[in-house]
Amino acid sequence: MADQVEKVVIIGSGPAGLTACIYAARAALQPLCFEGYNAGGLIPGGQLMFTTEVENYPGFPDGVDGPKMMKAFRKQAERFGTRLITQDVYEVDFRNRPFTIKSDDHTVRAHAVIVATGARANWLGLPNEKRLAESGGGVSACAVCDGALPAFRNQDLVVVGGGDSAIEEGSYLTKFARKVYLVHRRDQLRASKAMQERFFKLVEHGKMEPVWNATIVDVLGEQTISGVRLKDVRTGEQRDLPCRGLFLAIGHTPNTELFKGVLDTDDKGYLKLPNPPGTRTNVEGVFAAGDVADHVYRQAVTAAGTGCMAAIDAERWLAGRGIE
Ligand code: NAP
């Protein structure tokens, strides 16, 4: 691969990256995809690898297991000739053409690149939190993905965070839960005024309840979560709050460290697309798809949609330069 110049390289293998692969492969661009190795934040299969059941992806009326769905995406990408490298990209050169993309064992040159490195949900960093998330024990970083699961119906749930996401996820969960506790480390919300109004209305109706000035210091339960241990930030006092689900809403971090100084980002680090809905970035020939450029929708189906768009944009850009 060293001497040859790839038509298009795709970085990332979540729904955006693999959909871009499928479309690029079917357009005879013979895409090469760095699918990541889960070392530098790039997770093969993306965030859905941490999801138990996906019930909102169209075409799966009975729901589908997240990792199983990503396996199917991958298989479909390979079926049309995508080549996959299971390594993290650690360096790119988008200043000189053709572009250079480097992983541990591969240095690849490419005319066009699609960046689909996603965003990672921020976690509290507690050992039991990750364990119970990975085992499907009731800890999740996506209420829209997991909230409607039968295990959470009519149960007490906890959302942690005080921003728009926390309110949005919390209010979504009230459709299923008995009550949703919002645990926030301060006594004032960061969320927008409209979201705060929504929150306090739900509090009035007994659907949500704030737990102010509290941090979560442990997640309790063996197979499934039974509660969270709270610490009052003013007094240091600890107490346990029983719950059947914990939803993290303490922000996301886009995986854009690799492109710092080259690709334009907004103040939160998400890639900027100068001509939406087009997927091109500020560097000609570099396109972006999925959560790496989207802090608003962040759904598998929207990521897949923009992956398709990026592949079509890349194909047209290459064709415009006589590279077909
Ligand atoms: P955010 O605005 O950054 O809020 C993160 C929240 O988590 C903050 O309240 C923060 O507390 C808390 N937090 C951060 N680290 C924590 C930790 N280690 N332990 C406990 N709490 C922690 O993130 P977001 O809510 O995901 O929103 C991100 C962006 O998307 C925002 O611009 C938001 O407006 C937008 N968004 C919009 C909508 C909508 O309009 N429908 C929905 C979702 C998101 P502090 O407040 O103390 O810092």
Residues whose N, C-alpha, C, O or C-beta is under 5 A from the ligand:
A	BS01	NAP	G161 G162 G163 D164 S165 A166 E168 R185 R186 R190 A249 I250 G251 H252 H295
